[in-house]
Amino acid sequence: MSYFDHCATTPIHPIVIDKMESTSKTHFGNPSSLHTSGRKAKSLIESSRRIIANALKASTNEIIFTGSGTEANNSVLWSLIHEENKHVITSSIEHPAILKVLDSIAPFGISYTKLPVNKFGEVNPKNLEESIEKDTGLISIMMVNNEVGTINPIKDLIEIAEEKNIPFHSDAVQALGKIPLSVKDIQADYLSFSGHKFYGPKGVGFLYKKNESKLNPLIIGGGQEGQFRAGTENISGIVGLAEAVRLAIENLDNRILHLEELESEFKAKLLSLSSNVIFNGHPEKHVPGVISASFLGKRSDILLVELDREKIEVSSGSACGSGSVKPSFVLEEMGLSKNQNTSTIRISFGRSNSLEDVNTLVKALVKFTNV
């Protein structure tokens, strides 16, 4: 099977699997217990926290382990119901883990403004500045869009937030392992991450919370994670997460070069054979290896089935239902026509893909789209 859907999830790195298996076999103690097994488990969690903090140039007490990037997002947003300023500014192309949550907490007095994006999927900092209200209590704008790979001008947006003394959160799930990341460079108050997006395990993620930033716990109980996230910790998952972060940062330069090579080869070969393919998103300000491609006149759900029969896995740029294709709201917000929208697929390359894989994919696309 040729897998080109790394934005959806990544296969766990073999080194991460070994680390997790070893941890599961050896360290079963409850980290809250005072006996030897408990202390060893607690030590593994704290060493994992140090690895992640060092990778992001953060302090260890700024890293909070969660069950997912979605939970990390929820933790920040639900915390707002305890605050006086309850207006949120976000973008119109955020993940449902932002937009659906904002709808859910509306009964608690939370209101929000959705900023539009341009044809590349970028938020305009000027629009942010004009949307700030006297009771704006949070700005939450994703770092990298999950469908087209466009990178938002996060530093410019954060600068505006700092000037107005408004906390800034970013869903950075699609960023780690694809672009350089440092909290010294990106001065956000909160950043959300998910392990399975960078060759780590599913069911574990983390939230970066700047020291002085407020946060009320979403999950209440035993008071783990510095009182910010209750529940007995997933020790092997946390260890695997930290190992995946370490590998992602250690191999970042080589990974970027590899993904850029695959992307460049794919686009060049496809364009040489195609007259109707359109690439969406920003041509320069995007993470490497993520491609949104529209094949006009070819429904994406049909194309996905045809590719799957050839043992090629990609994803749709739109949500597929039974017998129909629902246009992607992200592509709609970028101004794509319904025809182009429902003819779009997303290809996201990964560490195990090769130039041979690219050739296989191009040949299949030529075959099924009559380009």
C-alpha positions in Angstrom: 0.0 0.0 0.0 1.3 3.5 -0.9 0.3 5.9 1.8 0.0 9.6 1.1 -2.2 10.8 4.0 0.3 11.9 6.7 -1.7 15.0 7.6 -4.5 12.6 8.8 -2.1 10.4 10.8 1.4 9.1 10.6 2.7 5.5 11.2 4.4 5.2 14.5 8.2 5.4 14.2 9.9 2.0 14.9 12.1 3.6 17.6 9.0 5.0 19.3 7.3 1.6 19.3 10.4 0.0 20.9 10.5 2.7 23.5 6.8 2.3 24.3 6.9 -1.5 24.4 9.9 -1.4 26.8 8.1 1.1 29.0 4.9 -0.9 29.1 6.7 -4.1 30.1 8.9 -2.6 32.8 7.1 0.4 34.3 3.5 -0.3 35.3 3.4 1.7 38.6 1.0 4.5 39.2 3.0 7.8 39.0 1.0 9.1 42.0 2.2 6.3 44.2 5.1 6.8 46.6 6.6 3.4 46.3 9.5 2.5 44.0 7.4 1.5 41.0 5.4 4.7 41.3 8.5 6.9 41.6 10.1 5.3 38.5 6.9 5.9 36.5 6.8 9.5 37.7 10.5 9.9 36.7 9.7 8.8 33.2 6.9 11.3 32.8 9.1 14.2 34.0 12.1 13.2 31.8 9.6 13.1 28.9 8.4 16.5 29.8 12.0 17.8 29.8 12.6 16.4 26.3 9.6 18.2 24.9 10.3 21.4 26.8 13.9 21.4 25.5 12.7 20.8 22.0 10.4 23.8 22.1 12.8 26.0 24.1 10.2 26.0 26.9 10.2 25.4 30.6 9.1 22.0 31.9 6.2 23.5 33.9 4.9 24.9 30.6 4.2 21.4 29.2 0.8 19.8 30.1 0.2 16.3 28.8 -3.3 15.6 27.3 -5.1 12.8 25.5 -5.0 14.6 22.1 -4.6 17.9 20.3 -8.4 18.2 20.4 -8.3 18.0 24.2 -5.6 20.6 24.3 -7.8 22.9 22.3 -10.8 22.2 24.4 -8.8 22.9 27.6 -8.0 26.4 26.4 -11.4 27.3 25.1 -13.5 25.9 28.0 -11.3 27.7 30.4 -12.8 31.0 29.1 -16.1 30.3 30.7 -14.4 31.3 34.0 -13.1 34.6 32.6 -14.7 38.0 32.5 -13.8 38.7 28.8 -15.7 36.1 26.8 -15.3 37.2 23.2 -13.0 35.0 21.0 -11.5 35.8 17.6 -10.7 32.8 15.4 -10.5 32.1 11.7 -13.2 30.7 9.4 -11.0 27.6 8.5 -10.2 26.3 11.9 -10.5 22.6 12.8 -13.8 21.5 14.3 -11.9 21.1 17.6 -12.1 24.9 17.7 -15.2 25.9 15.8 -17.5 23.3 17.3 -16.3 23.9 20.8 -17.0 27.6 20.4 -20.6 26.8 19.4 -20.8 24.4 22.4 -19.8 27.0 25.0 -22.0 29.8 23.7 -24.6 29.1 26.5 -21.9 30.2 28.9 -21.8 33.6 27.4 -19.0 33.0 24.9 -19.3 34.8 21.6 -16.9 34.7 18.7 -15.8 36.4 15.5 -14.6 34.3 12.5 -12.0 36.1 10.4 -12.1 35.5 6.6 -9.1 34.1 4.8 -7.7 35.0 1.3 -7.5 32.7 -1.7 -4.4 31.0 -0.2 -6.0 30.3 3.2 -4.2 33.1 5.1 -5.6 35.4 7.8 -5.0 39.1 7.2 -3.5 40.7 10.4 -5.4 43.9 9.6 -8.7 42.0 9.9 -7.6 40.7 13.3 -6.8 44.2 14.5 -10.2 45.5 13.3 -12.1 42.7 15.0 -10.9 43.2 18.5 -13.6 44.2 20.9 -13.4 45.5 24.5 -14.3 42.1 25.9 -12.0 40.0 23.6 -10.5 37.4 25.9 -8.7 35.1 23.5 -7.5 34.9 19.9 -7.2 31.4 18.5 -5.8 30.9 15.0 -4.2 27.8 13.6 -0.6 27.8 12.7 -0.9 25.5 9.7 -4.1 24.6 7.8 -4.7 20.9 7.7 -6.2 20.8 4.2 -3.9 23.0 2.1 -0.8 23.3 4.3 -0.8 27.1 4.3 1.2 28.7 7.2 -0.5 31.7 8.8 1.5 34.9 9.7 1.5 33.8 13.3 4.2 36.2 14.5 2.3 39.2 13.1 -1.0 38.0 14.6 0.7 37.5 18.0 2.2 40.9 17.9 -1.2 42.4 17.6 -2.5 40.3 20.5 0.4 41.3 22.7 -0.2 45.0 22.0 -3.8 44.6 23.2 -2.8 42.3 26.1 -5.0 39.5 24.7 -4.0 35.8 25.2 -3.2 34.0 21.9 -3.7 30.3 21.3 -2.7 28.4 18.2 -3.6 24.9 17.1 -0.1 23.8 16.0 -1.0 20.2 15.4 0.1 20.3 11.7 3.3 22.2 12.4 5.6 20.1 14.6 8.1 18.1 12.5 7.5 20.1 9.4 8.7 23.6 10.3 11.1 25.0 13.0 9.2 25.7 16.3 10.4 27.6 19.3 8.3 29.4 21.9 11.1 31.9 22.2 10.5 32.8 18.6 6.7 32.3 18.5 5.4 34.1 21.6 2.0 32.4 21.9 0.3 31.9 25.2 -0.9 28.4 24.3 0.0 25.9 21.6 -1.7 22.5 21.0 0.0 19.4 19.7 -1.0 15.8 18.9 1.5 12.9 18.9 0.1 10.9 16.0 0.8 13.8 13.6 4.6 13.4 13.9 5.1 9.6 14.1 4.1 9.2 17.7 1.2 7.3 19.3 -2.5 8.1 19.1 -4.4 9.1 22.2 -1.7 11.4 23.6 -0.8 15.1 23.0 0.3 18.1 24.9 -0.5 21.7 25.5 2.2 24.4 25.9 1.0 27.0 28.3 3.2 30.0 28.9 4.0 30.3 32.6 1.9 33.4 33.4 -1.1 32.4 31.3 -4.3 31.4 32.9 -5.8 27.9 32.6 -8.7 26.2 34.4 -8.7 22.4 34.3 -11.1 20.7 31.8 -10.7 17.3 33.5 -11.1 17.4 37.3 -10.1 14.7 39.7 -6.8 13.7 41.3 -5.0 16.8 40.3 -2.3 15.4 38.0 -0.3 17.6 35.6 0.1 20.4 38.1 -3.7 20.5 38.8 -4.4 21.2 35.1 -5.4 17.7 33.9 -6.6 15.0 36.2 -6.4 11.3 35.5 -3.7 8.6 35.9 -1.1 9.3 33.2 -0.6 7.2 30.1 3.1 6.5 30.8 4.1 4.6 27.7 2.1 7.0 25.5 3.9 10.0 27.1 7.3 8.3 26.7 6.5 7.6 23.1 5.3 11.1 22.5 8.6 12.5 23.9 10.6 10.2 21.7 8.6 11.2 18.7 9.2 14.9 19.5 13.0 14.2 19.9 13.2 12.4 16.6 11.1 15.1 14.8 13.4 17.9 16.0 16.6 15.9 15.5 15.7 15.0 11.9 13.9 18.2 11.0 16.3 19.6 8.4 16.6 16.3 6.6 12.9 15.7 6.8 12.1 19.1 5.3 14.6 18.5 2.4 13.1 15.1 1.8 9.5 16.3 1.7 10.5 19.3 -0.5 12.1 16.9 -3.0 9.0 14.7 -3.1 6.7 17.7 -3.5 8.8 19.3 -6.2 9.1 16.0 -8.2 5.4 15.3 -7.9 4.3 18.8 -9.1 6.8 18.9 -11.9 5.9 15.5 -13.3 2.1 16.0 -12.9 2.2 19.4 -14.5 4.2 18.0 -17.5 1.4 15.6 -18.1 -1.6 17.6 -17.0 -3.6 20.5 -18.4 -6.4 20.5 -15.8 -4.7 20.1 -12.4 -4.9 23.1 -10.1 -2.8 23.4 -6.9 -4.5 25.2 -4.0 -3.0 27.0 -1.0 0.0 29.3 -0.9 2.8 28.5 -3.4 5.5 29.4 -0.9 4.1 29.8 2.6 3.2 26.2 3.2 4.6 23.2 5.0 6.6 20.9 2.8 5.0 17.8 1.4 1.3 18.9 1.7 -0.5 19.3 -1.6 -4.1 20.2 -2.3 -4.8 19.4 -5.9 -8.0 19.9 -7.9 -8.8 17.8 -11.0 -11.7 19.6 -12.7 -14.5 17.4 -13.8 -13.4 14.4 -11.6 -15.3 13.9 -8.4 -12.9 13.4 -5.5 -14.8 10.5 -3.9 -14.7 8.5 -7.1 -11.0 9.3 -7.5 -10.3 8.1 -4.0 -12.0 4.8 -4.6 -10.1 4.3 -7.9 -6.8 5.1 -6.2 -7.6 2.8 -3.2 -8.2 -0.1 -5.6 -4.6 0.5 -6.9 -3.4 0.4 -3.2 -2.9 4.1 -3.1 -4.2 6.1 -0.2 -4.8 9.8 -0.2 -7.6 11.9 1.3 -10.3 14.1 -0.1 -10.4 17.9 0.1 -14.1 17.5 0.9 -16.2 15.4 3.3 -17.6 12.4 1.6 -21.1 11.1 2.4 -22.9 8.1 1.1 -23.3 8.7 -2.6 -22.4 12.3 -2.5 -19.6 14.7 -1.8 -20.0 17.6 0.6 -17.8 20.6 -0.3 -15.0 21.3 2.1 -15.8 24.4 4.2 -12.0 25.3 4.1 -11.9 25.4 0.3 -15.3 27.3 0.3 -13.8 29.9 2.5 -10.8 30.2 0.2 -13.2 31.0 -2.6 -13.1 27.8 -4.6 -16.1 27.0 -6.8 -18.2 24.0 -5.9 -17.0 22.1 -9.0 -13.4 22.7 -8.0 -14.0 22.0 -4.4 -15.6 18.6 -4.9 -12.8 17.7 -7.4 -10.0 18.2 -4.8 -7.8 15.7 -3.1 -5.1 16.2 -0.5 -1.7 14.5 -0.8 0.6 14.6 2.2 3.9 12.9 1.9 5.9 11.4 4.8 9.3 10.1 5.9 8.8 6.6 4.3 7.7 7.9 0.9 10.2 7.7 -2.0 10.6 9.1 -5.5 9.4 5.7 -6.7 6.2 6.3 -4.7 5.8 9.7 -6.4 6.0 8.1 -9.9 3.4 5.5 -8.9 1.1 8.2 -7.7 1.5 10.4 -10.8 0.9 7.4 -13.1 -2.3 6.5 -11.3 -3.6 10.1 -11.3 -2.9 10.4 -15.1 -4.8 7.1 -15.6 -7.8 8.1 -13.6 -8.2 11.8 -14.4 -7.4 11.5 -18.1 -4.9 14.3 -17.9 
